[in-house]
Amino acid sequence: MSGHDQLALCLCEITRLLWKLLLPLVLLTLVLVAVLVLLVTGLRLWFQSNRAARRARDGRPTVAFFHPYCHAGGGGERVLWCAIRALQNRYPEVNVVVYTGDLEVSGAQILDGARRRFNVALPGPVEFVFLAHRVLVEPSLFPHFTLLGQSVGSVFLGWDALTQCVPDLYVDSMGYAFTLPLFRYLGGCSVASYVHYPTISTDMLSVVSERNPRFNNADYISNNLFLSAAKLVYYCLFAVLYGAAGSCSHVVMVNSSWTLDHILALWRARDRTCVVYPPCPVEHFTDIPILDQEEEEEEEKEEEEGGDRKRRYSVVSVAQFRPEKDHRLQIRAFKKLVDRRAALQGRETLRLVLIGGCRDQEDRDRVLMLRGLSQELGLGERVEFRLNVPFDELKRELAAATIGLHTMWNEHFGIGVVECMAAGAVVLAHKSGGPRRDIVVPFEGGATGFLAEDEDGYADAMDRILRLPAAARTEIRRRARQSAARFSDREFENCFLAAMEPLMNTLER
């Protein structure tokens, strides 16, 4: 036998041995795949039978919103209640369900909170499905690999929601994209999403690759080349998974041009994606009188002539007490402003008012830390904290505001910024994200506010605003109020209903 024949025989023997070893694995894989297919099919049929039973009982289709923190006081919650109000007005025959983890309050209390905080009264009833394990999506549960942990947790929370109520149309209104394939493929639902902020973005990847310290990129990681490289790989893999989950949505609504760019890059669903600016209650602020130009000039003249009347300046921030809102930057910049205007202390008073919602104990602890920082900087009597305030109190504070302050880097939109503009405050926002691209932009050839990036920049801008002539400041206020009309409740409702119409028309009534 030749060497060639021996080699061929040897290869055949090796192939036969490998086949004997791999055959059981191949068969096992096929069995597991078959079991998985049967399990998914069975679950889908079970969920569909549950939906059919619910439809037979209620006699009308169900639209469900996944919003585990619906009792919080942020802009995302205002979007939720305005969206529900719009649907109930247009489709009164539709049953509306909200999945929530707010176990400490009743449904009636949640609706009363929406009315008090946002001045939103719903024309119809809402059914609440309470989720007992909201802790699965809280960042405190995942000190490491937080994005992945929260996303996996959202799937389990979504499973809890789906097993309690199978809707005809599912809307993720809080940014839990990994629940979308669960409701679409297992629940057999039509799915839509309103994206306030992408869970991961190319900007976040840049922060890690450039090793910049941020609230979501700790110093010990940014200072270590190996840890930064490992985190970058983790972020890239997560971005792929996030894009795959988000692409399951039949309709995608985003709240700003900045969010649109990132979602298009990650979800790749251009034909199903549109910008729907969030609803801002601008019509409820336009009755606040902007201080008359002549009155301001009289105050300035009296001040120059050495009158006893003190000018009162109020710097107001409207933002939930979350780390990314960067209230520390606001307090430190305000301290620099106070120091720069120390010579005018006898002729003016300055105060910083921080208005925002607290979702949980972690947020309340953050407020205690911020109070401590204010005391440490000698600002205890100048800095005021207003937590979970009703709408009337918010309106009073904005009516008295000279400057509306915003400091979040890459804010997705910025409802608080729009509210300040509509109320007649001179806005000073972060030079990034939605405020830079959509809100604080020129209107009718003139400025509508100011932008800054760091402590010195904010202090300089606030000082500049206070030193502006009365006529210039009044003109900015009036122009900003006119510009804010683009973000009214009515504009949101029209755009939201237009985006949802294709899905709503598919619901059998």
For each residue, the residues with C-beta under 8 A, 3 or more apart:
1: 5 6 9
2: 5 6
3: 6 7
4: 7 8
5: 1 2 8 9
6: 1 2 3 9 10
7: 3 4 10 11
8: 4 5 11 12
9: 1 5 6 12 13
10: 6 7 13 14
11: 7 8 14 15
12: 8 9 15 16
13: 9 10 16 17
14: 10 11 17 18
15: 11 12 18 19
16: 12 13 19 20
17: 13 14 20 21
18: 14 15 21 22
19: 15 16 22 23
20: 16 17 23
21: 17 18 24 25
22: 18 19 25 26
23: 19 20 26 27
24: 21 27 28
25: 21 22 28 29
26: 22 23 29 30
27: 23 24 30 31
28: 24 25 31 32
29: 25 26 32 33
30: 26 27 33 34
31: 27 28 34 35
32: 28 29 35 36
33: 29 30 36 37
34: 30 31 37 38
35: 31 32 38 39
36: 32 33 39 40
37: 33 34 40 41
38: 34 35 41 42
39: 35 36 42 43
40: 36 37 43 44 185 186
41: 37 38 44 45
42: 38 39 45 46
43: 39 40 46 47 186
44: 40 41 47 48 185 186 187 188
45: 41 42 48 49
46: 42 43 49 50
47: 43 44 50 51 162 166 186 187 188
48: 44 45 51 52 166 188
49: 45 46 52 53
50: 46 47 53 54 166
51: 47 48 54 55 62 166 167 168 187 188
52: 48 49 55 56
53: 49 50 56 57
54: 50 51 57 58 62 165 166
55: 51 52 58 59 60 61 62 168
56: 52 53 59
57: 53 54
58: 54 55 62 95
59: 55 56
60: 55 93 94 95 509
61: 55 93 94 95 168 169 507 508 509
62: 51 54 55 58 94 95 96 97 165 167 168 169
63: 87 94 95 96 97 167 168 169 171 507
64: 96 97 98 99 129 161 165 167 169 170 171
65: 70 80 83 84 96 97 98 99 171 173
66: 99 158 161 170 171 172 173 174 176 179
67: 70 76 77 80 98 99 100 173 174
68: 99 100 101 102 131 134 137 157 174 176
69: 72 76 77 100 101 102 134 174 359
70: 65 67 77 80 98 100 102 110
71: 77 100 102 105 109 110 113
72: 69 76 77 320 357 359
73: 77 113 117 320 356 357 358 388
74: 77 78 320 356 357
75: 78 79 196 278 413 414 415 416
76: 67 69 72 79 80 173 174 196
77: 67 69 70 71 72 73 74 80 81 114 117 118
78: 74 75 81 82 118 120 278 279 281 415
79: 75 76 82 83 173 194 196 255 278 279 492
80: 65 67 70 76 77 83 84 98 173 174
81: 77 78 84 85 114 118 120 122
82: 78 79 85 86 118 120 279 489 492 493 496
83: 65 79 80 86 87 171 173 194 496
84: 65 80 81 87 88 96 98 122 126
85: 81 82 88 89 120 121 122 123 493
86: 82 83 89 90 492 493 496 497
87: 63 83 84 90 91 94 96 497 500 504
88: 84 85 91 92 94 96 122 123 124
89: 85 86 92 123 493
90: 86 87 497 504
91: 87 88 94 504
92: 88 89 123 124
93: 60 61 509
94: 60 61 62 63 87 88 91 504 507
95: 58 60 61 62 63 127
96: 62 63 64 65 84 87 88 124 125 126 127
97: 62 63 64 65 126 127 128 129 165 167
98: 64 65 67 70 80 84 110 126 127 128 129
99: 64 65 66 67 68 129 131 161 165
100: 67 68 69 70 71 110 128 129 130 131
101: 68 69 130 131 132 133 134 137 157
102: 68 69 70 71 105 110 130
103: 130 132 134
104:
105: 71 102 109 110 113
106: 109 110
107: 110 111 126 127 128
108: 111 112
109: 71 105 106 112 113
110: 70 71 98 100 102 105 106 107 113 114 128
111: 107 108 114 115 122 126
112: 108 109 115 116
113: 71 73 105 109 110 116 117
114: 77 81 110 111 117 118 120 122
115: 111 112 118 119 120 121
116: 112 113 119 390 391
117: 73 77 113 114 357 388 389 390 391
118: 77 78 81 82 114 115 281 391
119: 115 116 281 284 391
120: 78 81 82 85 114 115
121: 85 115
122: 81 84 85 88 111 114 125 126
123: 85 88 89 92
124: 88 92 96
125: 96 122
126: 84 96 97 98 107 111 122
127: 95 96 97 98 107 165
128: 97 98 100 107 110
129: 64 97 98 99 100 161 164 165
130: 100 101 102 103
131: 68 99 100 101 134 157 160 161
132: 101 103 160
133: 101 136 156 157 160
134: 68 69 101 103 131 137 138 157
135: 138 141
136: 133 141 150 153 154 156 157
137: 68 101 134 150 153 154 157 176
138: 134 135 141 150 360 362
139: 142 146 150
140: 143 362
141: 135 136 138 149 153
142: 139 145 146 148 149 150 153
143: 140 146
144: 149
145: 142 148 149 234
146: 139 142 143 149 150 216
147: 150 151 199 200 235 238
148: 142 145 151 152 234 238
149: 141 142 144 145 146 152 153
150: 136 137 138 139 142 146 147 153 154
151: 147 148 154 155 176 177 178 199 238 241 242 245
152: 148 149 155 156 178
153: 136 137 141 142 149 150 156 157
154: 136 137 150 151 157 158 176 178 179
155: 151 152 158 159 178 179 182
156: 133 136 152 153 159 160
157: 68 101 131 133 134 136 137 153 154 160 161 176 179
158: 66 154 155 161 162 176 178 179 182 183
159: 155 156 162 163 182
160: 131 132 133 156 157 163 164
161: 64 66 99 129 131 157 158 164 165 179
162: 47 158 159 165 166 182 183 186 187
163: 159 160
164: 129 160 161
165: 54 62 64 97 99 127 129 161 162
166: 47 48 50 51 54 162 187 188 189
167: 51 62 63 64 97 170 183 187 189
168: 51 55 61 62 63 189 190 507 508
169: 61 62 63 64 189 190 191 192 503 504 507
170: 64 66 167 179 180 183 184 187 189 190 191 192
171: 63 64 65 66 83 191 192 193 194
172: 66 175 176 177 179 180 191 192 193 194 249
173: 65 66 67 76 79 80 83 193 194
174: 66 67 68 69 76 80 196
175: 172 193 195 196 197 198 199
176: 66 68 137 151 154 157 158 172 179
177: 151 172 180 193 195 199 242 245 246 249
178: 151 152 154 155 158 181 182 241 242 245
179: 66 154 155 157 158 161 170 172 176 182 183
180: 170 172 177 183 184 191 193 245 246 248 249
181: 178 184 185 245 248
182: 155 158 159 162 178 179 185 186 187
183: 158 162 167 170 179 180 186 187 189 191
184: 170 180 181 187 188 189 190 191 248 250
185: 40 44 181 182 188 248
186: 40 43 44 47 162 182 183
187: 44 47 51 162 166 167 170 182 183 184
188: 44 47 48 51 166 184 185
189: 166 167 168 169 170 183 184
190: 168 169 170 184 250 503 506 507
191: 169 170 171 172 180 183 184 248 249 250
192: 169 170 171 172 249 250 251 252 253 499 500 503
193: 171 172 173 175 177 180 246 249 251 252 253
194: 79 83 171 172 173 253 254 255 276
195: 175 177 198 246 252 253 254 255 259 263
196: 75 76 79 174 175 255 259 278 412 413
197: 175 259 412
198: 175 195 201 242 259 262 263 266
199: 147 151 175 177 242
200: 147 204 205 235 238 239 242 266
201: 198 204 205 262 266 410
202: 205 206 262 265
203: 206 207 262 410
204: 200 201 207 208 216 235
205: 200 201 202 208 209 232 235 236 239
206: 202 203 209 210 212
207: 203 204 210 212 214 216 217
208: 204 205 211 217 221 222 228 231 232 235
209: 205 206 228 232
210: 206 207
211: 208 222 223 225 228
212: 206 207 217 222
213: 217 218 219 222
214: 207 217 409
215: 323 324 326
216: 146 204 207 324
217: 207 208 212 213 214 221 222 231
218: 213 221 222
219: 213 222 223
220: 223 224 227
221: 208 217 218 224 227 228 231
222: 208 211 212 213 217 218 219 228
223: 211 219 220
224: 220 221 227 228
225: 211 228 229
226: 229 230
227: 220 221 224 230 231
228: 208 209 211 221 222 224 225 231 232
229: 225 226 232 233
230: 226 227 233 234
231: 208 217 221 227 228 234 235
232: 205 208 209 228 229 235 236
233: 229 230 236 237
234: 145 148 230 231 237 238
235: 147 200 204 205 208 231 232 238 239
236: 205 232 233 239 240
237: 233 234 240 241
238: 147 148 151 200 234 235 241 242
239: 200 205 235 236 242 243 266
240: 236 237 243 244
241: 151 178 237 238 244 245
242: 151 177 178 198 199 200 238 239 245 246 266
243: 239 240 246 247 266 267 268
244: 240 241 247 248
245: 151 177 178 180 181 241 242 248
246: 177 180 193 195 242 243 249 252 263 266 267 269
247: 243 244 267 268 269
248: 180 181 184 185 191 244 245
249: 172 177 180 191 192 193 246 252 267 269 272
250: 184 190 191 192 272 502 503
251: 192 193 272 499 500 502 503
252: 192 193 195 246 249 263 267 269 272 273 274
253: 192 193 194 195 273 274 275 276 496 499
254: 194 195 259 260 263 273 274 275 276
255: 79 194 195 196 259 275 276 277 278 412 413 434
256: 259 260 275 277 412 413 433 434 437 438
257: 260 261 275 434 437 438
258: 261 262 410 412 433 434 437 438
259: 195 196 197 198 254 255 256 262 263 412 413 434
260: 254 256 257 263 264 273 275
261: 257 258 264 265
262: 198 201 202 203 258 259 265 266
263: 195 198 246 252 254 259 260 266 267 269 273
264: 260 261 267 268 269 270 273
265: 202 261 262 268
266: 198 200 201 239 242 243 246 262 263
267: 243 246 247 249 252 263 264 273
268: 243 247 264 265
269: 246 247 249 252 263 264 272 273
270: 264 273
271:
272: 249 250 251 252 269
273: 252 253 254 260 263 264 267 269 270
274: 252 253 254 495 499
275: 253 254 255 256 257 260 495
276: 194 253 254 255 492 495 496 499
277: 255 256 413 438 486 487 491 492 495
278: 75 78 79 196 255 413 415 487 492
279: 78 79 82 487 488 489 491 492 493
280: 415 418 419 422 484 487 488 489 492
281: 78 118 119 284 285 391 419 422 489
282: 285 286 418 419 422 481 484 485 487 488 489
283: 286 488 489 490
284: 119 281 287 391 395
285: 281 282 288 395 398 419 422 423 424
286: 282 283 422 481
287: 284
288: 285 395 398 399 423 424
289: 292 424
290: 424 474 477 478 481
291: 295 296 424 474
292: 289 295 296 474
293: 296 297 470 471 474
294: 297 298
295: 291 292 298 299
296: 291 292 293 299 300 470 473 474
297: 293 294 300 301 470 471
298: 294 295 301 302
299: 295 296 302 303 309 311 470
300: 296 297 303 304 469 470
301: 297 298 304 305
302: 298 299 305 307 309
303: 299 300 306 307 309 311 347
304: 300 301
305: 301 302
306: 303
307: 302 303
308:
309: 299 302 303
310: 346 347 348 349
311: 299 303 347 348 349
312: 348 349 351
313: 348 349 350 351 402 403 466
314: 351 353 397 400 401 402 403
315: 334 337 350 351 352 353 401 402 403 405 462
316: 352 353 355 397 398 400 401 403 404 405 420 425
317: 327 330 352 353 354 355 356 404 405 406 407 416
318: 355 356 394 398 404 406 415 416 419 420
319: 322 325 327 354 355 356 406 408 416
320: 72 73 74 325 356 357 358 359 363
321: 325 327 354 356 357 358 363 364 366 367 370 387
322: 319 325 359 363 366
323: 215 326 366
324: 215 216 408 409
325: 319 320 321 322 356 407 408
326: 215 323 329 330 407 408 409
327: 317 319 321 330 331 354 366 370 407
328: 331 332 370 373
329: 326 332 333 407 454 455 458
330: 317 326 327 333 334 352 354 405 407 458
331: 327 328 334 335 352 370 373 374 377 379 383
332: 328 329 335 336 373 377 455
333: 329 330 336 337 407 455 456 458 459 462
334: 315 330 331 337 338 350 352 379 382 383 459 462
335: 331 332 338 339 377 378 379
336: 332 333 339 340 455 456 458 459
337: 315 333 334 340 341 350 458 459 462 463
338: 334 335 341 342 350 379 382
339: 335 336 342
340: 336 337 459 463
341: 337 338 344 345 348 350 463 466
342: 338 339 345
343:
344: 341 347 348
345: 341 342 348
346: 310
347: 303 310 311 344
348: 310 311 312 313 341 344 345
349: 310 311 312 313
350: 313 315 334 337 338 341 382
351: 312 313 314 315 382 383 384
352: 315 316 317 330 331 334 379 382 383 384 405
353: 314 315 316 317 383 384 386 397 401
354: 317 319 321 327 330 370 383 384 385 386
355: 316 317 318 319 386 389 394 397
356: 73 74 317 318 319 320 321 325 386 387
357: 72 73 74 117 320 321 363 387 388
358: 73 320 321 363 364 367 387 388
359: 69 72 320 322 362 363
360: 138 363 364
361: 364 365
362: 138 140 359 365 366
363: 320 321 322 357 358 359 360 366 367
364: 321 358 360 361 367 368
365: 361 362 368 369
366: 321 322 323 327 362 363 369 370
367: 321 358 363 364 370 371 385 387
368: 364 365 371 372
369: 365 366 372 373
370: 321 327 328 331 354 366 367 373 374 385
371: 367 368 374 375 383 385
372: 368 369 375 376
373: 328 331 332 369 370 376 377
374: 331 370 371 377 379 380 382 383
375: 371 372 378 379 380
376: 372 373
377: 331 332 335 373 374
378: 335 375
379: 331 334 335 338 352 374 375 382 383
380: 374 375 383
381:
382: 334 338 350 351 352 374 379
383: 331 334 351 352 353 354 371 374 379 380
384: 351 352 353 354
385: 354 367 370 371
386: 353 354 355 356 389 393 397
387: 321 356 357 358 367
388: 73 117 357 358
389: 117 355 386 393 394 397
390: 116 117 393 394
391: 116 117 118 119 281 284 394 395
392: 395 396
393: 386 389 390 396 397
394: 318 355 389 390 391 397 398 419
395: 284 285 288 391 392 398 399 423
396: 392 393 399 400
397: 314 316 353 355 386 389 393 394 400 401
398: 285 288 316 318 394 395 401 404 419 420 423 424 425
399: 288 395 396 423 424
400: 314 316 396 397
401: 314 315 316 353 397 398 404 420 423 424 425
402: 313 314 315 425 426 465 466
403: 313 314 315 316 425 426 427 428 462 465 466
404: 316 317 318 398 401 416 417 419 420 421 423 425 426 427 428 449
405: 315 316 317 330 352 428 458 462
406: 317 318 319 411 414 416 417 420 427 428 429 430 435
407: 317 325 326 327 329 330 333 430 458
408: 319 324 325 326 411 414 430 433
409: 214 324 326 430 432 433
410: 201 203 258 430 432 433
411: 406 408 414 417 429 430 432 433 434 435
412: 196 197 255 256 258 259 433 434
413: 75 196 255 256 259 277 278 433 434 438 439
414: 75 406 408 411 417 418 429 433 434 435 439
415: 75 78 278 280 318 418 419
416: 75 317 318 319 404 406 419 420
417: 404 406 411 414 420 421 427 429 435 439 440 449
418: 280 282 414 415 421 422 439 484 487
419: 280 281 282 285 318 394 398 404 415 416 422 423
420: 316 318 398 401 404 406 416 417 423 425 427
421: 404 417 418 425 427 439 448 449 480 481 483 484
422: 280 281 282 285 286 418 419 480 481 484
423: 285 288 395 398 399 401 404 419 420
424: 285 288 289 290 291 398 399 401 477 480 481
425: 316 398 401 402 403 404 420 421 477
426: 402 403 404 449 450 465 473 476 477 480
427: 403 404 406 417 420 421 439 440 448 449 450 480
428: 403 404 405 406 449 450 451 452 458 461 462 465
429: 406 411 414 417 435 436 439 440 449 450 451 452
430: 406 407 408 409 410 411 433 435 436 451 452 453
431: 435 436 451 452 453
432: 409 410 411 435 436 453
433: 256 258 408 409 410 411 412 413 414 430 436 437
434: 255 256 257 258 259 411 412 413 414 437 438 439
435: 406 411 414 417 429 430 431 432 438 439 440 451
436: 429 430 431 432 433 439 440 441 451
437: 256 257 258 433 434 441
438: 256 257 258 277 413 434 435 441
439: 413 414 417 418 421 427 429 434 435 436 448 449 487
440: 417 427 429 435 436 448 449 450 451
441: 436 437 438 448 483
442: 445 446 447 448
443: 446 448 479 480 482 483
444: 479 482
445: 442
446: 442 443 475 476 479
447: 442 450 476 479
448: 421 427 439 440 441 442 443 476 479 480 483
449: 404 417 421 426 427 428 429 439 440 476 480
450: 426 427 428 429 440 447 461 464 465
451: 428 429 430 431 435 436 440 461
452: 428 429 430 431 457 458 460 461
453: 430 431 432 457
454: 329 457 458
455: 329 332 333 336 458 459
456: 333 336 459 460
457: 452 453 454 460 461
458: 329 330 333 336 337 405 407 428 452 454 455 461 462
459: 333 334 336 337 340 455 456 462 463
460: 452 456 457 463 464
461: 428 450 451 452 457 458 464 465
462: 315 333 334 337 403 405 428 458 459 465 466
463: 337 340 341 459 460 466 467
464: 450 460 461 467 468
465: 402 403 426 428 450 461 462 468 473
466: 313 341 402 403 462 463
467: 463 464
468: 464 465 472 473 476
469: 300 472 473
470: 293 296 297 299 300 473 474
471: 293 297 474 475
472: 468 469 475 476
473: 296 426 465 468 469 470 476 477
474: 290 291 292 293 296 470 471 477 478
475: 446 471 472 478 479
476: 426 446 447 448 449 468 472 473 479 480
477: 290 424 425 426 473 474 480 481
478: 290 474 475 481 482
479: 443 444 446 447 448 475 476 482 483
480: 421 422 424 426 427 443 448 449 476 477 483 484
481: 282 286 290 421 422 424 477 478 484 485
482: 443 444 478 479 485
483: 421 441 443 448 479 480 486
484: 280 282 418 421 422 480 481 487 488
485: 282 481 482 488
486: 277 483 491
487: 277 278 279 280 282 418 439 484 491 492
488: 279 280 282 283 484 485 491 492
489: 82 279 280 281 282 283 492 493
490: 283 493 494
491: 277 279 486 487 488 494 495
492: 79 82 86 276 277 278 279 280 487 488 489 495 496
493: 82 85 86 89 279 489 490 496 497
494: 490 491 497 498
495: 274 275 276 277 491 492 498 499
496: 82 83 86 253 276 492 493 499 500
497: 86 87 90 493 494 500 501
498: 494 495 501
499: 192 251 253 274 276 495 496
500: 87 192 251 496 497 503 504
501: 497 498 504 505
502: 250 251 505 506
503: 169 190 192 250 251 500 506 507
504: 87 90 91 94 169 500 501 507
505: 501 502
506: 190 502 503
507: 61 63 94 168 169 190 503 504
508: 61 168
509: 60 61 93
